[in-house]
Amino acid sequence: MRVALAVLALTIAASQAQGQRFDDARQLIRASMARDSLPGLAISVSRGDSILWEEGFGWADAEARLPALPTTPFALASLTKAIVATAAMRLSERGRLNLDRAANDYLATKLWSPAWDVSAATVRRLASHTAGLSTFDVWCPDASCRVPSSDEIIRDYAAVVSPPGERIDYSNIGYFVLGEVMARASGRDLAAVLADEVFRPLGMISSSLGVDEARAAQTAVSYGWVRGRVPLETRATRRTPLSGASSGYASAHDLVVFGRTQAKVHQRGSKALLSSAAIDTMQTPAIPGSGTRYAMGWSVEPDRFGYRSLLAQGGTDAAAAWLRIVPSEQIVVAVVANKGVGFPGEVIDAVIGALLPRYAEARKSAPPSAASPTAPVPVRLDSAVTGAWSGTARVGATTSPIEFVVGETGDVRARLGARSDTAIGKARMNGVRLRIAVPGDLNTSDSSRVGQVVFYIRPHAGALVGHVTTGPPPETRLFGSVTWFVEVRRKR
């Protein structure tokens, strides 16, 4: 370990010496950190098997005066998914996991759906957000509740709410389930799977699922825009479910080492983590289309300023992590920060532009973002979705009554949950689904509550079925967002 750290220190020193070409990016970092009151950030840049620049800025822990370094572990949020997908592919290549088997074949507590074929929710589709699952994010605000177990989370919240394989719906619970599938297939918990299949083989010594207790004193503390300093969650204090969706920690240096795998840069003297064919599979979009396409753990941009690019990115109000790769040029750039800031994308573009003049020129001449689209022309709704409907939304054992009256011009009158008043909303077709936005919430009788819920439902077997995203049932005392399965039928 000491030898590895000494070599890493020399590498960092050398990279800082040649980092002058990135002065524009460095100035952008400093100005943006000051503007956003960001405590700490670290960056690492690699081309081929060479580190070109690594540097830390500010504080990993401002109160403890712990400097941010390229080797400091930062919270990764959703960037964790790229690491989990890579471990899943490695298990697949080793014959421990079949990507095209139903996820339920590996699970003790099963995915469920009153409408759709859950056997089509395969392991591969979990990894590409096409398994038919939707939103999930819960935590305990205080000691009045407890973190649910893995089986409880799947039992209550892992509803397949749309036909598997039909569309991409970015789903944290999909990756939570994927982590459970991997753990059961391999006979190890997910933290051990990631350590054995990714971190140790690549020498990612500052990476872990959840806070590494042995490195907690060197780990970056997060700072929320409203909450301020957010203490690290350890085993003793954890109030958020440990998840393959968002619980990873890694340093900027480790992320670059990890990203080289997708750029097909192999460490000298070591076996490639994945075969070339497996890497190509991971980068193949699940549902082809224009613009950004999601594959296994990665967003694929077929033409970003003249180059094909991969992006894994995570963010909360208290963390930001970006990893962008230009595979054809074997360029990998990682930025991690301990506050939810958006400027790392600009920094990465500046870095890549310093290495690829054509990229910089295309970025400079790119037209400004298109203006917001004009309001859609009103369209009359089909009789298959208009009329009076009643039914329930349910999550776990909790149900909430729903009534809709949908007019042919999209006007909606609704009663939600325990509310006695009528809410006025709007409906429109979104592809094959009816989108209904209604002010209020399923979980409260307070008709003056600010906000709205949005239902996505579609005709199926004489009913309208789909989902709505809102908070967990009040009796759980959990906070966050979860998906409720919705089914309504025509009132007679």
C-alpha positions in Angstrom: 0.0 0.0 0.0 2.8 2.5 0.9 4.6 1.8 -2.4 1.3 2.3 -4.3 0.7 5.6 -2.6 4.3 6.8 -3.2 3.9 6.0 -6.9 0.6 7.8 -7.0 2.1 10.9 -5.3 4.8 11.1 -8.0 2.2 10.7 -10.7 0.2 13.6 -9.2 3.2 15.8 -9.0 4.1 15.1 -12.6 0.6 15.7 -13.8 0.5 19.1 -12.1 3.7 20.0 -13.9 2.1 19.3 -17.3 -1.3 20.7 -16.3 -0.5 24.2 -17.6 -2.3 23.4 -20.8 -5.5 23.3 -18.7 -5.2 26.8 -17.2 -8.5 27.8 -18.7 -10.2 24.9 -17.0 -8.4 25.7 -13.7 -9.6 29.3 -13.8 -13.1 28.1 -14.6 -13.0 25.8 -11.6 -11.9 28.5 -9.2 -14.3 31.1 -10.5 -17.2 28.7 -10.4 -16.3 27.4 -6.9 -16.4 31.0 -5.6 -19.7 31.7 -7.3 -21.4 28.6 -5.9 -19.6 28.6 -2.5 -18.4 25.1 -3.3 -16.1 23.8 -0.5 -14.1 21.2 -2.5 -13.5 19.6 -5.9 -11.0 17.2 -7.5 -10.2 16.5 -11.1 -8.3 13.9 -13.0 -7.5 13.8 -16.7 -6.1 10.8 -18.6 -5.2 10.0 -22.2 -4.2 6.4 -23.0 -2.4 5.1 -20.0 -1.0 8.5 -18.9 -2.3 10.9 -16.3 -2.2 14.4 -17.8 -3.5 16.4 -14.9 -4.8 15.8 -11.4 -5.5 18.5 -8.9 -7.6 19.1 -5.8 -9.2 22.5 -5.0 -10.5 23.7 -1.7 -11.6 21.5 1.2 -12.9 17.9 1.5 -14.0 18.9 5.0 -14.0 22.7 5.5 -14.5 22.5 9.3 -11.6 20.0 9.8 -9.5 21.8 7.2 -9.0 18.6 5.3 -7.9 19.5 1.7 -9.5 18.0 -1.3 -7.1 15.8 -3.2 -7.2 13.7 -6.4 -7.1 10.7 -4.0 -10.0 11.9 -1.8 -13.1 9.7 -1.9 -16.2 11.7 -2.8 -19.8 10.6 -2.9 -20.7 9.5 -6.4 -24.5 9.6 -6.3 -25.8 8.0 -9.6 -22.4 7.6 -11.1 -22.4 4.5 -8.9 -24.6 2.9 -11.6 -21.7 2.7 -14.2 -19.6 0.8 -11.7 -22.4 -1.6 -10.8 -23.2 -2.2 -14.5 -19.5 -3.0 -15.1 -19.5 -5.5 -12.2 -22.6 -7.1 -13.6 -21.0 -7.5 -17.0 -17.9 -9.0 -15.4 -20.1 -11.5 -13.5 -21.8 -12.3 -16.8 -18.5 -13.0 -18.6 -17.5 -15.3 -15.7 -20.7 -17.3 -16.0 -22.1 -16.2 -12.7 -25.0 -14.0 -14.0 -27.2 -14.4 -17.1 -28.1 -10.9 -18.3 -31.1 -12.2 -20.3 -32.7 -14.1 -17.4 -35.6 -12.6 -15.5 -34.5 -10.7 -12.5 -37.0 -12.7 -10.5 -35.1 -15.9 -11.2 -32.4 -14.5 -8.8 -34.6 -12.8 -6.2 -36.3 -14.2 -3.0 -38.8 -11.3 -2.9 -40.1 -10.7 -6.4 -40.8 -7.8 -8.7 -44.6 -7.5 -9.1 -47.2 -6.2 -11.5 -51.0 -6.6 -11.8 -50.7 -5.8 -15.5 -47.4 -6.6 -17.2 -45.3 -9.7 -17.7 -42.6 -9.4 -15.0 -40.6 -12.3 -16.6 -39.6 -9.8 -19.3 -37.9 -7.6 -16.6 -34.5 -9.1 -17.3 -31.2 -8.3 -15.6 -30.0 -6.5 -18.8 -33.1 -4.4 -18.8 -32.5 -3.4 -15.1 -29.1 -2.2 -16.2 -30.5 -0.1 -19.1 -33.5 1.4 -17.3 -35.9 -0.5 -19.5 -37.4 -3.1 -17.1 -40.6 -1.1 -16.5 -39.7 0.2 -13.1 -39.8 3.9 -12.1 -38.9 6.4 -9.4 -37.6 5.4 -6.0 -35.6 7.5 -3.4 -36.3 7.1 0.4 -34.5 8.0 3.6 -35.2 8.3 7.3 -35.1 12.0 8.5 -34.6 11.0 12.1 -34.8 8.2 14.6 -38.6 8.0 14.3 -38.3 5.6 11.4 -36.0 2.8 10.2 -34.3 2.0 7.0 -36.3 -0.7 5.3 -34.6 -4.0 4.4 -33.8 -5.0 0.9 -36.7 -7.4 0.7 -39.1 -4.8 2.1 -38.0 -2.3 -0.5 -38.6 -4.8 -3.3 -41.9 -6.0 -1.8 -43.3 -2.5 -1.4 -41.8 -0.4 -4.2 -40.5 -2.6 -7.0 -43.7 -2.5 -9.2 -43.3 -3.1 -12.9 -45.5 -0.2 -14.1 -45.0 -0.3 -17.9 -44.2 -3.1 -20.4 -40.5 -4.1 -20.0 -38.4 -3.2 -23.0 -40.7 -0.5 -24.3 -39.1 2.7 -23.0 -36.3 4.1 -20.9 -37.4 5.3 -17.5 -34.5 6.3 -15.3 -35.0 4.2 -12.3 -33.0 4.1 -9.0 -35.0 1.1 -7.8 -34.0 -0.7 -11.0 -30.3 -0.5 -9.9 -31.2 -1.3 -6.3 -32.8 -4.5 -7.6 -29.8 -5.1 -9.9 -27.5 -4.9 -6.9 -29.7 -7.5 -5.1 -29.6 -9.8 -8.1 -25.8 -9.6 -8.3 -25.5 -10.3 -4.6 -27.7 -13.4 -4.8 -26.1 -14.7 -8.0 -22.6 -14.4 -6.6 -23.2 -15.3 -2.9 -21.7 -12.0 -1.7 -23.1 -8.7 -0.7 -22.9 -5.9 -3.3 -20.0 -4.1 -1.5 -17.9 -7.3 -1.8 -19.0 -7.8 -5.4 -17.8 -4.3 -6.4 -14.6 -4.7 -4.4 -13.8 -8.1 -5.9 -14.9 -7.5 -9.5 -13.9 -3.9 -10.1 -12.1 -2.0 -7.3 -9.3 -4.5 -6.5 -8.6 -5.7 -10.1 -8.2 -2.1 -11.2 -6.3 -0.9 -8.1 -9.0 1.6 -7.1 -7.8 1.9 -3.5 -10.0 4.9 -2.7 -13.3 3.4 -3.8 -16.1 1.6 -1.9 -19.9 1.1 -1.7 -20.9 3.3 1.2 -18.2 5.0 3.3 -15.1 2.9 3.9 -14.9 3.0 7.6 -11.1 2.7 7.4 -10.9 5.8 5.3 -13.7 7.9 6.8 -11.3 10.5 8.2 -10.0 11.1 4.6 -13.5 11.1 2.9 -15.1 14.2 1.6 -18.0 15.5 3.6 -21.0 16.7 1.5 -22.5 20.2 1.8 -26.2 20.8 0.8 -27.4 24.0 -0.6 -29.9 24.3 2.2 -28.8 21.7 4.8 -25.1 22.8 4.9 -22.7 20.2 6.2 -24.1 16.7 5.9 -22.3 14.2 8.2 -21.0 11.0 6.6 -23.3 8.0 7.0 -21.5 5.1 8.6 -22.9 1.7 9.5 -23.9 3.1 12.9 -25.6 6.2 11.5 -27.0 5.1 8.1 -30.5 6.3 7.4 -30.4 5.8 3.6 -30.6 2.3 2.1 -27.2 1.2 0.8 -27.9 0.9 -2.9 -26.3 0.0 -6.2 -28.1 3.1 -7.6 -26.3 5.8 -5.6 -24.2 4.7 -2.6 -20.7 4.7 -4.2 -17.6 6.6 -3.1 -14.5 7.1 -5.2 -11.7 9.5 -5.9 -11.2 11.4 -9.1 -8.1 9.4 -9.8 -9.9 6.1 -9.3 -12.7 7.2 -11.6 -10.2 7.8 -14.4 -8.7 4.4 -13.8 -12.2 2.9 -14.0 -13.1 5.0 -17.1 -10.1 3.7 -19.0 -11.8 0.3 -19.1 -14.6 1.7 -21.4 -11.9 3.4 -23.5 -10.3 0.0 -23.9 -7.1 1.1 -22.2 -5.6 -1.8 -20.3 -3.1 -1.6 -17.6 0.3 -2.9 -18.5 1.0 -6.4 -17.2 -2.6 -7.0 -16.1 -5.5 -8.8 -17.7 -8.3 -6.7 -19.2 -11.2 -6.3 -16.8 -13.7 -7.0 -19.7 -13.5 -8.3 -23.2 -13.7 -5.9 -26.1 -17.1 -7.5 -27.0 -18.4 -6.9 -23.5 -17.4 -3.3 -23.6 -19.1 -2.8 -27.0 -22.3 -4.4 -25.5 -22.2 -2.0 -22.5 -22.0 0.9 -24.9 -24.9 -0.2 -27.2 -28.0 1.9 -26.5 -31.0 -0.2 -25.2 -33.4 1.7 -27.4 -31.8 3.4 -30.4 -32.8 7.0 -31.2 -31.5 10.5 -31.7 -29.5 12.5 -29.2 -28.3 10.9 -25.9 -29.0 7.2 -25.6 -28.8 5.1 -22.5 -26.9 1.8 -22.5 -25.7 -0.3 -19.6 -24.7 2.3 -17.0 -23.7 4.9 -19.6 -25.3 7.7 -21.5 -24.0 7.5 -25.1 -23.8 10.7 -27.2 -23.1 9.7 -30.8 -22.0 13.2 -31.8 -20.7 15.5 -29.1 -18.8 18.3 -30.8 -17.7 15.9 -33.5 -16.8 12.9 -31.3 -18.7 10.0 -29.9 -18.8 10.4 -26.1 -19.8 8.4 -23.0 -21.1 10.0 -19.8 -21.7 8.7 -16.3 -23.0 11.4 -14.0 -24.5 11.7 -10.5 -25.7 14.5 -8.5 -27.8 15.5 -5.4 -28.1 18.9 -3.7 -24.9 17.9 -1.8 -22.7 16.0 -4.3 -21.7 16.1 -8.0 -19.7 13.5 -9.9 -18.9 13.4 -13.6 -17.0 11.0 -15.7 -16.8 11.6 -19.5 -15.0 9.5 -22.0 -14.0 10.0 -25.6 -13.3 6.4 -26.6 -11.8 7.0 -30.0 -9.1 9.3 -28.4 -8.9 7.3 -25.2 -9.5 10.5 -23.2 -11.1 10.1 -19.7 -12.0 13.1 -17.5 -13.4 12.8 -13.9 -14.6 15.6 -11.7 -16.0 15.2 -8.2 -17.4 17.8 -5.9 -19.0 17.9 -2.4 -21.9 20.1 -3.3 -24.6 19.8 -5.9 -23.2 22.0 -8.6 -23.7 21.9 -12.4 -20.5 23.4 -13.8 -18.3 20.3 -13.9 -19.8 19.6 -17.3 -18.3 22.9 -18.6 -15.0 22.1 -17.0 -14.8 18.8 -18.7 -15.6 20.3 -22.1 -12.9 22.9 -21.5 -10.4 20.1 -20.7 -11.3 18.0 -23.7 -11.2 21.1 -25.9 -7.6 21.7 -24.7 -6.7 18.3 -26.0 -8.8 18.2 -29.1 -8.9 21.5 -31.1 -11.7 20.2 -33.4 -13.8 19.6 -30.3 -13.1 23.1 -29.0 -13.9 24.7 -32.3 -17.2 22.7 -32.7 -18.2 23.7 -29.1 -17.4 27.3 -29.8 -19.5 27.4 -33.0 -22.4 25.3 -31.7 -25.7 27.1 -31.9 -27.3 28.2 -28.6 -29.8 25.9 -27.0 -33.1 25.9 -28.6 -35.8 28.1 -27.0 -38.5 26.4 -25.0 -41.0 24.7 -27.2 -44.3 26.4 -27.8 -47.4 25.1 -26.2 -48.8 22.1 -28.0 -51.8 22.6 -30.2 -54.9 21.3 -28.4 -55.9 17.9 -29.5 -59.2 16.1 -28.7 -58.7 13.0 -26.6 -59.9 9.7 -27.9 -63.0 8.1 -26.3 -60.8 5.3 -25.0 -59.5 7.6 -22.3 -62.3 10.1 -21.7 -65.1 9.8 -19.2 -65.4 9.0 -15.5 -62.9 6.6 -13.9 -62.3 5.4 -10.4 -59.8 3.0 -8.8 -56.8 3.1 -6.6 -53.1 3.8 -6.4 -51.1 1.3 -4.3 -47.7 0.8 -3.0 -47.0 -2.2 -0.8 -50.1 -2.8 1.4 -51.2 0.8 1.2 -53.9 1.9 -1.2 -55.3 5.4 -1.9 -58.6 6.0 -3.8 -58.6 8.0 -7.0 -61.4 9.4 -9.2 -61.0 11.1 -12.6 -63.4 12.8 -15.0 -61.4 13.4 -18.2 -62.9 15.6 -20.9 -62.2 15.3 -24.6 -60.3 18.6 -24.6 -58.1 17.4 -21.7 -59.8 19.1 -18.8 -59.7 16.9 -15.7 -61.6 16.9 -12.4 -60.1 14.6 -9.8 -60.3 13.5 -6.2 -57.2 12.1 -4.7 -56.7 10.1 -1.6 -58.4 11.4 1.5 -59.1 14.8 0.0 -62.8 15.7 -0.1 -62.5 18.5 -2.6 -62.2 18.3 -6.4 -58.9 19.2 -8.0 -58.8 20.7 -11.5 -56.0 19.3 -13.7 -55.0 18.8 -17.3 -54.5 15.7 -19.4 -52.7 15.1 -22.7 -51.5 12.1 -24.6 -47.7 11.4 -24.3 -47.1 8.7 -26.8 -49.3 5.7 -25.8 -49.8 7.1 -22.3 -52.2 9.6 -20.9 -50.4 12.2 -18.8 -52.6 13.7 -16.1 -51.2 16.5 -13.9 -53.3 17.3 -10.8 -52.5 19.7 -7.9 -52.2 18.1 -4.6 -50.9 14.8 -3.2 -52.1 11.3 -2.4 -50.8 11.4 1.1 -52.7 14.4 2.6 -56.2 15.7 3.0 -54.9 19.3 2.9 -56.4 20.8 -0.2 -54.2 23.9 0.0 -51.0 21.9 -0.3 -48.6 23.4 -2.9 -47.5 21.1 -5.7 -48.9 18.5 -8.0 -48.7 14.9 -8.9 -48.5 13.5 -12.4 -50.1 10.3 -13.5 -48.9 8.2 -16.5 -51.6 5.7 -17.4 -52.6 3.9 -20.5 -55.5 1.7 -21.8 -55.0 -2.0 -20.9 -57.5 -4.8 -20.5 -60.5 -2.5 -20.1 -58.8 -0.2 -17.6 -56.3 2.6 -17.4 -53.1 1.4 -15.7 -49.7 3.0 -15.0 -48.2 4.9 -12.2 -47.9 8.1 -10.2 -44.8 9.3 -8.3 -45.2 10.8 -4.9 -44.0 10.3 -1.3 -44.0 7.0 0.6 -47.1 6.2 2.8 -47.2 8.5 5.9 -47.2 5.5 8.2 -43.7 4.5 7.1 -42.3 7.9 8.4 -40.0 7.8 5.4 -39.2 10.8 3.2 -38.5 10.8 -0.5 -40.2 9.7 -3.7 -41.7 6.4 -4.7 -43.8 4.9 -7.5 -47.4 3.9 -6.8 -49.1 1.4 -9.2 -52.4 2.9 -10.5 -55.4 1.2 -11.9 -58.7 2.9 -12.7 -61.8 1.6 -14.4 -64.8 3.3 -16.0 -67.6 4.2 -13.6 -70.9 2.6 -14.5 
